[in-house]
Amino acid sequence: MKSSVSDYYRIRYAGNGDLSSDGSVLVYTRTHTDPPAEEVHELVRKDLRTREEEILGTGMDPHFSSDGTGIYYTDSADGTFQLFYLDLSSGDSAQLTEMRYGIVSPVFSPDGSLAAFTSIAETGSDQASLSHPFSQEEKEQDALKAAEHPYVSITDVGYKNDEYGGFSSGHFHSLWVLNLKNRELKMVSEGERDHVMPVFSADSTKLFFVSNRERKKEESIAMDLYEADLKSGVLTRLTSDNWVAWYPAAFQPVITEDGKSIIYGALAPSLAGGMPLTRLWRYDFSTKESVSLWDEKAPCHEATAFLYNAENLGMQARETAAVSSDGTHLYFLSGWHGAVNLFDACIEKAEIRQVSHEQACYRSIHRIGNKYLLSRTDFTDVPQLYLADEAMMNGSAEWEPEKLTDENPWMKEVLVSPEEMMIPSLDGEAEIQGWVFHPQEYDAEKKYPAVVYIHGGPTPMMGYALTYEHQAILGAGIGLILLNFRGSSGYGEAFESMKAAYDGRAMTDILQFVREACRKYSWIDEKRLGVTGGSYGGWMTNWITSHSKVFKAAVTQRSIANELIQYASSDMSGSSKDYQSFEDFIKDELKKSPVSYAENIDIPFLILHGMNDMRCPVEQAHQLFSAVKETHPDQPVKMILYPGMTHSFPMSGPMNLRIHHYSAMIDWFCRYL
C-alpha cells in the first residue's frame, strides 16, 4: 500500500484535550474530513485506566468544569463556533453563546465561574448586536446591499488582511467575559483595535490580555499587556517598553502559581536583520516592572517555534507554555535544529535548561495539577497526545511521556522516514540541515526522480513533523528533499538573516544541498529533479528556475512574481522610503522580481494560486503565467486558480480543493520528471 492524497479522508487528528482533576479521564477532539469537505470534530472521552473510549458528540477545545461534572467545548452553530456545556451525567448539552461572528480561544477562570474569549467585531457594532446572530431583517438588508454593489472608499494604507480574505478596514478582535452561572455576557474591550490572548488572575477578579489599543497603526505588530478589573471595568496598561508577542507567533501569557506575576513573550529586534525574536519576561504586579527571564546562554534561540510542516485540523489555539506545579519554573516550547522540544525557564532568574531531547516536534503543553498533557508529532505520525508528570519535567525522572492516543495505526505500514543530512555552506559561514526521503516501496538498485520542497516565510523551518502531502509525493514514486536554508529560524540569529534569504545565499544553500544529496544517494536521478514551494517558497521556485538549469519541472504555489504587486496590493505592503527617488525604487523592485527573468524559465511550469489571496495577490499568478507563456509558447505552462481561497490555502481550506491542489502538483511531476 502506498500513500495517496485521498488518504486525507482517512486521517484522524488528535486535537486539544483536558484531564479530569484526578488524571484518570481524558477528553479531547478527534477530527477527520468526510468527502467532499466536511470537517467532523468529535469529542472523545477516554478512561486512562481501562483505555475505553466513548464519543460524546461533536465539538472542539474541551475543558472540564471545576466540579468535574461537565465539559465546556466549542461547536459549530449556524456556521459559527459557539460555546457549549455538556452535562456528563444526563448527556444534555446547552449552547451558552450566540455571538454574531462566533468565538475563538475560550479560557476559564480558576474558580470555574467565568469564561473569556475573543470574537470578530466591526466598526459601528456594539455589545447588543455582536452578542446575537443576524436577524432575518439584517440578512435581507445585507443581501440587498450586496446586490447594489456598493463602492469602497479607501483613504489610508493597510486596508487589506488575508485573515479576513479581503478588506481589513473596520474589522478587529473584541474581548468578552461570560458568567457561566447566570449567563451574563460582557464586552471587556473598548475601541476598534485588537484585544487578544486573555488569561484570568489567580483570584478570578481580573483579566489580563494583549492589545494594540494605544499603539500607532504604523507599529503594525506592536502589542502591550493590559489588565481589566472585572468589577469596575477599568482597563490598565501594564507594559509599553517592549512589544508583546502576538504576531508572527503568539505566546499566550501565563499567570504564576502565587498570582504575583504574569509571564509573557516579547519581541526582541534581530541584530542580523531577521524576524524579531520572542524572549521571556516576567511582570511583577507589586513593583509594576518587567524583568527579563531570557538566559543569553540558553540552549535554544527563542521562546517559540516557526514550524512549517505540521498539520492538525483538530487544534485551533495552542498553549505553548505552562508554569510548574510548584510555581518556580516555566516550561515552554522552542524550535531548534529542526526539532521543537520542551525547555525550562527559572521564574526568579535568567536560567534555562532543555527538558526533552527528541527528533520530534512538540506542539502544545497543558498542565492539570502535576500532570502535563502534550501534543507531539514526528515524520511518521500526526500530532498525538502524550502525558508527562512533574518529575519528568523537572528532570528528576527519565523523560518517557506516555502516549495516550494513536489515531492512525495504519500509517506505520506505509510512511517513510527520511535520512538526515548536514552540510557546510559553500561560504563556510553556516551548516545546512535537511532530510532526504526515498520513494515508498523503492528499489535501491533503481533510479527515481526527486522533488525539492522549499518552505515559505522564509522565517519558518522544516522540522521533524508530518505533512501528509509529502508522503503522497513519495507514494507516487518520487523522492523528496527538505532543508532549512539561510533565512530559516531555529539555527541562531545570524542564520535567520532576512537578507541572506534574498541575496543569493539561500539559493546557493538549496542548490548545494541538492547536489550533495544526488552525490550521496545513488537512487536519485539528477536529470529528473523538480522543485516546488509556496509563498516565499514560491518566490524561490520562480527565482531558482529563472537563475539555474538544475530542475526539469517546477510547480510554484501562492508565489511572488513581481515585487511591485507586493508593494501595492499585498496586505504586507512595502515602502520606498530607503530610496532617493521613487523611480529608483521601481527599477530596483523589478530587478528583484522573478517575472523579469521569465524568458529563462524554460521547463514545464505549473502555477497554483488562491484567488482571494491578500498576502501574495493572485495578480502574481496572472503576470507570471502571461510572461512564461508568451516567452515560451510551445512549453507546457499551466495556471490553476482556486476561487475564494486565501494565502493559507492549501495548508487549510476545503479538503476537496486541497486534494485537487496536491493532485495537480503530483500529477505534474509524474508527467514531466
N, C-alpha and C positions, 0 to 999 in steps of 0.2 A: 504494500500500500504506500502511495506517495501523497504528499501534501498537495492540495489544490485550493484555489480561492473559495470554492464552495464550502470548504471546511469552516468558514466563518459562521455558518449556520449551526455547526456542531459545538463550537467552543462555548464553554461556561466560564464566567469570570466571577471570582470571589471579591466582593467589594467591601465597603466599610462594615464594621461589626462592633459588638459590645458584649461584655461579660456580665453575668449576674454577680451580685456582691460577694458570693461565696466562691466564685470562679468555676462553678460546675456546669453552667449553661452558656452556650454561645449563640447569639443571634447575629445574622449577617445577611448581606444582599448577594444573591446569585443571579447573574444576568446572562441572558442569551438573546439571540435575534431570531424571530420567526420570519420566514420569507413573506413578502419581499423585503420589508424594512421595519418590522415591528419589534422594538426593544421590549423584552419582558424582564422585569425586575421582581424576583421572588424574595420574600422574607423567609429565611430558613432558621429554624430553632434546632440546635444540636446539643444533646446531652453528652458532655465530655467524659462522663463515667461509663455510659453504655454505648456511646457512639451512634445512638439512634437519632434520626433526623425527622423533622416534621416541617412541611411547608405551611406557613401561617397565612399566606396570601401574597399580594403584590405590594411592593414598596421598596424604599431605599433608606439609607442612613439610620438604621435602628438604634434606639437608645433606651435602656431600661429606665422605668420610672424609679424614683428614690426608694419606694417601698417594695420594688421588685414585682408588683402585681400586674404591670402593664408595660407596653412598649410604645414609645413615640417614634414616628417614622414619617417620611415624605412619600407621596404618591401622586400620580397624575390625576387631575380632576378638571375635566373640560379643557384639556390642553395645557394646563399649567401645574407645576408641582406645589402641593399644599401640605400643611402639617396635619397628621392624623394621630389618634391614640387607639391602641388595641388593648382591650381588657383580656388578659390571658386566661382567666377563669371562665368567662362567659363566651369569649370569642367575638364579642361585639366590637365594632370599630366605629369611631366617630371622627368626622372632619372638624378640625379646630380653626382653620383659617380659610378665607375666601379672597386672598389677595389678588388684585386685578392682573398682575403680571407674575404671580407665583412667588415662592420663597426660595432662598439659597442659603445653604450652610447654617442650619439651626444649631445653637448651642444652649446649654441648660445650666441654670444656677445651681450652686452646691446644695442649697436646701430643697431643690426639686420643685420650687413653686413657679419658676419663670422660664421662659424660652426667649431667646433673641435670634433674629435672623435679618438678612438683607433682602431687599426687593427693588426691582427697577421702578423708577419714577420718571415723570415727565414734567416739563415746565408748565406751571399753572395748576398742577394737580395738588390735591390736599388729602388729609388723612381719610376723610369720608369717602372720596372717590377711589383712592388706591386700595382701601381695605374691603372693597366689594367688587364683584365681577361686573363686566359690562352689562348694562340693561339692554333690552331689545331695542329701545329707542336709540341708545347710543350706537349700537351696532348698525342700525339703519342710517344714522347720521354719518358714520364712518364710510359706509358703502356709497352713500350719496356724494360725499366729499371726494372719494377715490374716483368716482365716475366723472366728476367735474375736472379732474386733472389739475389740481391747484399748483400754482407756480411755487418755486422755492427761492427765497431771498437770502443771500449769503453776504455777510459784512466782515467776517473775520476768518483767519486760517484755523486749521484744526477742527473742521466741521464734519470729518468722516471718522468712522470707527468700525473696524472689522467685526468687533464683538456684536454690534447691533446690525451688521450686514448692510449698512448704509450710512445715513447722516446721524452723527452723534449729538448734534446740537439739540439740547432740550432733554437729553437722557442722562440719568445719574443713578447711583446706588443709594437707596434710602435705608435707614436702620430702624428696626421695630422691636418692641418687647411685648410678649403675650403673657398675661397671668393665667397659668394653667388651671387654676381653681375656679375662677369666676369668668374666664374667657375675655377679660378686659384687654383690649389691644391699644397700644400707644406708640405713636411715631416719636422716636428719640431724636432723629436727625433734624437739622434746620438748614434751609437754603438749598441751592441747586448744585451741590458738589457731592463727591463720593464719600460715603461713610461705610466702612467695611471692617471685617475681622473682629467681631465683638468677642469679649470674654468677661465673665462676671467676677466681681470681687469675692474674696473668701467668705464674707458675711452676706452675700447676695443683695447688698443695698446699692451697689454701684455697678455700672457697666463701662468697661474700657473698650475703646475702638480706635480705628485709624482713619484719618480724613485729610483731605487737601483743602478744607473749607476756608483756611486763611492763607493759602498759597496763591501766587500768581499763576495764571494758566500757562505761562511760558515755562514754569517749573513743572514740566509735564509729569514726572514720576515722583515729585516731592510730596511726602505724606508726613503727618505728625500724629503723635499719640494723644488721645483725649480721654477725659473722664466724664461720665454722665451720672449725676446724682439722681437716682430713680425716684426719690421722694419729692425733691424740689424741681427737678427737671433742668437744673443748671449744668451747662457744659463748660468744662475747663480744659484748656490746652496745657498739656504736660511737657511736651518737647517742642523745640524749634531749631535746635542747633544741628540736627542731623536729619536724614531722610529715612523714615521708617520703611522697611522693605515690603512692598506690595506687588509692584511690577519691576522687573520681569518675572520674578519668582517670589510668591508670597511666603512670609514667615509669620505664622499665627502667634501673636503674643501669648505668654503663659504666666499665670499668677503663681508666685512661690507658695509653698505649703503653709507658711506662717501668715500669709496675706500681707506682708510688709513691703513687697516689691513686685514688680512686673518685669519679665524678661522679654525683650523684643529684638528683632533683627533690624539693623540699619545699614544703609548703603555707603560703602567707603569708595571714594574715587579710585579708579585704577591708574597707577602711575605709568603703566605701559600702554595706555590707550585702549583698554578693553572695556567690557561692561563693568559697572560698579560691583563691588564685592559685598556680599552680605556678611556682616560681622555681628557678634552678640553684645548686647548692652543690658544693664540692669538699672531700672529706675526705682529709686528708693522713695516711698511715699512720705517718709518723715523729713528727709533732707531736701526733697524735691530736686534731686540731682540724678543724672545718669552716669553710670560708671561702666567702662569697657570691660568685658569679660574675655576679650579675644587674646589668646596666647600667640605671640608672634612666632613661637617655635612649635605651633600646633602641627600635628601630623595630618592635617587637611588644609584646604585652601580657603574655604568659606563655609558658612552655615546653611548651605543649600545645595541642590543638585539640579543641573540643567540636563536631564536625561531625555534624549531624543527618541529612542526606540523602545518604548514600553506602552502596551495597550491595556486598558481596563475600563470596560463600559460600565462596570458596577460601582465605580468610585468617582464622585464628583469633586468634593472638597477632601483634602487630606491633612491630617495632623502630622507635622514633621518634627515635633519636639514635645518632651514631657518632663516634668520635674520628678526627681526620685521620690520614693515613698517616705524617706526621712527628711526631705526638703533641702538637702545640701548640694545636690547636683542637678544639672540639666542634661538630658540625653537628647541628641539631635542627629539629623541625617546630613551627610555631606558627600558630594561626588568627588572621587579622586582616582585617577588612573583607570577609568572605565567602570569602576565599582561605586556603589552607593552603600556605605557602611554606617554603623552607629558610632557616635562619639560621645564623650562625657566631658562636660564643662563644669568646673567648680563654680559655685554661685558666689563665693566670698572672695575669690581671687582669680586672676587670669591664668588658668591651668587647664589644659585639655589633653585627654588621652583617648586612644582608639578602643572601642568596645568589641566590635566584630571585625574579623579579618577574612572576608569571603569574596570570591569571584562571583558576585551576585549583586543585585540592586534592591535594597530595602526602600519601600515607597511610603510607609506611614508607621506611626507609633502612637499607641493609645494606652494610657495607664488606668488600671482599675485595682485599687488597693496596692498590693505589692506584685501584681501581675502586669505584663506588658503584651498587648495584642499588636502584632507586627504584620505588615504586608511585605512579601518578598517575591522577587522574580529572578529568573536567570535565562540563559539562551534557549532552554528547552521546556520552560514552564511559564504560563501566565502567572500574574501575581496570585499567591496563595496566602492564607492566614496562618501565622505561627504564634506560639506562646512562649514567652521567656519570663523568668522570675527575677526578683531583685538581686539575688546572689549572682546570677549570670551577668546582669547589667553592671554591677559594681566590681566584677572581676574576682569575687571570692569563690566562684564555682565555674566549671568549664562551660564554654559557650556551646550549648546544644539546645536551641529552641525546638519546641515540639510542633510538628506540622499538624494543623487542625483540619485543613481542607485539602482535597485532591480532586479537583473538578473535571480533569481531563486525562484519566489514566491511559486512554488510547494514544496519547501523544508520545509516550515513551517508546513505542514501537516504530515511530515514524520520523521524529525530528532529528536533525543532525547538529552536533556540537562542533564549533569551529576549532581551529588551531590558532593560537595567538602568535603574532609576530611583533617584534620591536626592532626598529632600525634607527641608526643615526641619520639625521638630516644631512643633506649634501654640504650645507654651510657649517656643519659641526656645532650648531647652536641649540639643537633640540633632539630629543628622542621621540620617534613617531610610533605610536601603538596602534595596532589594528588586528583584525581577525579574518581568517580565510576559511570559508565553508566549501567543502566539496559537494557535488550534487547528491541527492538522495539515491540510494541503490546504485552507486557508481562503481565502475571497474577501474582499479588503479592503473591498469595497463592501457587504458583508452584516453583520448584527448576530449576535453569538454570546453565549451565557451564559458566565459565568466563575466559578471557584471559588477562594476564598482558602484556602490550606492553612497552618494555624498549627502551628509546630513545638512539640515537647514541651520539658520541662525545668523552668523556662524557660531555663536557662543555655546549652544548645547553640545553635548558629547554623545557619541555612540557608547553603549555600555553593555554589561553582562545582563541583557534583558531580551525578552521575546517580542518581536513584531512578526505576526504570522505571515504577513506579506512576503517577508524574506524567505520563509520556509517554502512558500508556494513557488518562488523562483527556483529553489533547489529541487522541488518536486517536478519541475518542468525540464530537468536535466541540465540546468545552468548553474555554475558555481557562483559564489558571492564573495565580494571583498568589501569589508567595512574598515574604516580607520578614522582616527582623530588627528587631523592636520592642524597646523598652527592657526589660531583663532578660536579653537575649541576650548572649553573650560575643563577644569579638573587636572591641570598639569602645571599650575603656577601662573603667576601674574604675567611674566614675560611671554609665555607660550600663548596666553589668551589675547594677545595684541590684536585689535581690530585691523590695524594697518597691515599686519602680516597676512590676514585673510584675503586681502585685495591686491597686495603689491607683487604677487608672483610667488611668494614663499609657500603659501598653501597649495597652489597648483603644482609647484615643484615637489612638495611632500607627497601629493597624490600620485604623480607620475612615477616618482622614485619607488614608492611603496608597491605600485602595480608591477614595475619592472622586477623588483626583488621577489615578489610573490610568484611571478612567472618563472623566475630562475630557481626558486626553491621547490615549487610544486609542479612536477612533470605532467600532471593531468591537465593543467591549464594550457589551452591553445592560445598563444599570444596573438595569433592572427584573427581571433574571434572574440574580441573584448568589447563589451558595451559599457555605457555609463548612464547613470540617471541620478536624479536628486530633486528635491523640492525647495522652494523659497530661495535661500542662499544656495542650497544645493542645486537648484535650477539655474541660478545665475552662473555657478561654477560649471555646470554641464554646458551651458551656452558658451562660456568663455573658453573652456578647455578644448571643446570641439572646434572652435574657431582659431585656436592657437597651438594645436598639436595634431599629429596624424596617428595617434595610438589606437583610436577606437573605430570600430567598424559600424556601429549603430548607436543611437542615443535616444533617450526619452527625457524630455525636460518637463518638470511639473511646477505649476504655480510660480513661474520663474520671473526674474527681472531680465529684460532685454534692453531697455532704454532707460538710463538714469534720469532723463528729463521727465518721463512719466512718473517715476518715483517722486521727483521733486514737486510736481504739481498735483498729482492725482492720488497718491497713496495717503493712507491715514498716518503714515510716519514721514511726512513731507520734509524735504531738505531745506538747505539755506545757501545763499550766495554771499554771505557776509564776509567770508575769508578771501574774497577775490577783489581785485582792484576795480574791475568793471563787470557788469552783468554779461557782457559779450564773452569775456574770458571764461566766466563760469559755464556758459552754454557750451562753448567749444570743449572745455575740459570734461564736462559730463558726457559729451558724445564720444570722446576718446575712451572713456571708461565703460562705454556701453557695448555689450556683445553684438547688438544688432548692426553696429557699424562695420563689423567684420563678417557679416552673414555670407559673403561670397566664399569664405574659407570653409564653411560648413558643407562639406561635400559627401556626406554619408546619409543613409536613411535616418530621418529625423521626425520624431513624434512629439507633438506639443499637447499637453493635458492641462486644463485650467478651469477653475470655477468662475462662473460668470458674475458672481456677486462678491468677488474678492476685492476688499478695500485695502489690503496690505500691499499686494502686488496686483494692481488692477488688470483686468482682462485685456485691456488695450496692449499690454505687453505681449500677450499671445498673438493678437492680431498683427502687430507690427513684425514680430519675428517670423510668423508664418509667411506673410507677404514678402519679406525680404529674402528668406531662404528659398521660397518657391520661385520668385522672379529670377534670382541669380542661378537657380538650378532647376529649370523647367522639367527636365527628364528624370530628376531624382525623386525617390519616394519621400514625400513630405506630407504630413497629415496633422490636422488640428482637431481635437475633440474638446468641446466646451460643455460644462455641466451647469444647467440653469439653477439659480438660487443658491449655489454653493459658495461659501466664503473661503478665507485663506486656510482655515483649519481642515478643510477637506483635502485629501481623503482620510486624514487621521481620525476624523469624526465625520458624521453625516449619515444619511440613509444608507443602510447596508447594501441594498441592490446597486446603488450608484458607486459605492466604494468597490464592490466586487467587479463592476464593469470597468472601473478605472484600473484596478490591479490586473485584470484580464487583458485589457488593451496594452498595457506595458509589457506583460509577459509574452503575449502573442507577437508583439513587435520584435522582441528579441529572439523568439523562437524562429521567426521568419527570416530575419536578416543577419543572425550570427551563425 
